[in-house]
Amino acid sequence: MEKRIKDEEGRGISRRRFLEVAGVVGTAALAQKAMAQMPVLIAENPLVGTIDMHVHSAPDVSSRCVHDIELALKAREMGMRAIVIKNHEFITNDRAYLVRQVVPGIEVFGGVTLNYPVGGINPAAVDTMLKFTGGCAKIVWLCTHDAAHHKSFFAKKPDAGGIRIIDSSGAVIPELRKILKSIAKADIIFATGHISPQEALAAVKAAKEEGVRKILITHALQSPGEMSLDDIKRCVEMGAFIEHAYLSYLMGPNAHLGWMRNWRHVSLEMFAQAIKAAGADRSIMVTDLGQYLNPTPADGMKEFILALKKKGITEEEINWMTRKNPARLLGLEPM
């Protein structure tokens, strides 16, 4: 367009004509500037057939950006295959069953997190969850916010109370052995929660000894666990799957929400390195989203997939981590 003005000037155009041409250029420039200030349309939908195995939604004791039904409706709209609702306080498989009645066309599952509200490392809580209507109980998470390691990590002192799953000798406590037997019998997932890497390694070993076939290392790179690549490889060697959560990328000193600034920031490069170390066939991608003022889980999963692809993670690796492996863990038919 600038060349056009110069050409017109060279031919001795009138001032009026010059201003008309210049006006076209100015309008085009303003339009380009306006486009740079607006969100880009992402026509691609990488969510078809995907599964998010770690999502938080209302009702809860923390503020959430979606409730269970909104979560399922959006996931179904985007063509997702399944979601797993997590709560730090109580079971979610009962809620999952009810959501299925309201929102058909998508698989919804839940589980229980072994924090203080359900009695901590409580075999009765697990056995009771498994008896609930619907068969939607698929995961037992070890303690999260009530884990001794979680409390110690954020309090920045060695003993801040909380639940320990190993004794002074490093052996897992008897109550956990009972729970692992129930998990093995039901053939559901055992997830490690917010315990320390040392505890996680002991728990994975014990799970294998008790016959558990589906073991998941909860957001392995994220605080407070912050597993090393060596620890991740050791877990994989024992048969565990490694979970990577998009929330970890949003956290860190520069996070947009204050409560997220004391957690480690996990870069996309760190995710890619860990995926290569463990193998995509032993990894899964989740969002761990649902918090007030964070992206919705569906948007988070979409961005996670697109961002990792830009870091060299292939479409086939994405397929393993968002479709194949989650389906295997949840006992769904392969696609």
Secondary structure, 3 states (H helix, E strand, C coil): CHHHHHHHHHCCCCHHHHHHHHHHHHHHHHHHHHHHCCCCCCCCCCCCCCEEEEECCECCCCCECCEHHHHHHHHHHCCCCEEEECCCCCCCHHHHHHHHHHCCCCEEEEEEECCHHHCCCCHHHHHHHHCCCCCCEEEEECCCCCEHHHHHHHHCCCCCCCECCECCCCCECHHHHHHHHHHHHHCCEEECCCCCHHHHHHHHHHHHHCCCCEEEECCCCCCCCCCCHHHHHHHHHCCCEEEEECHHHHCCCCCCCHHHCCCCCCCHHHHHHHHHHHCHHHEEEECCCCECCCCCHHHHHHHHHHHHHHCCCCHHHHHHHHHHHHHHHHCCCCC
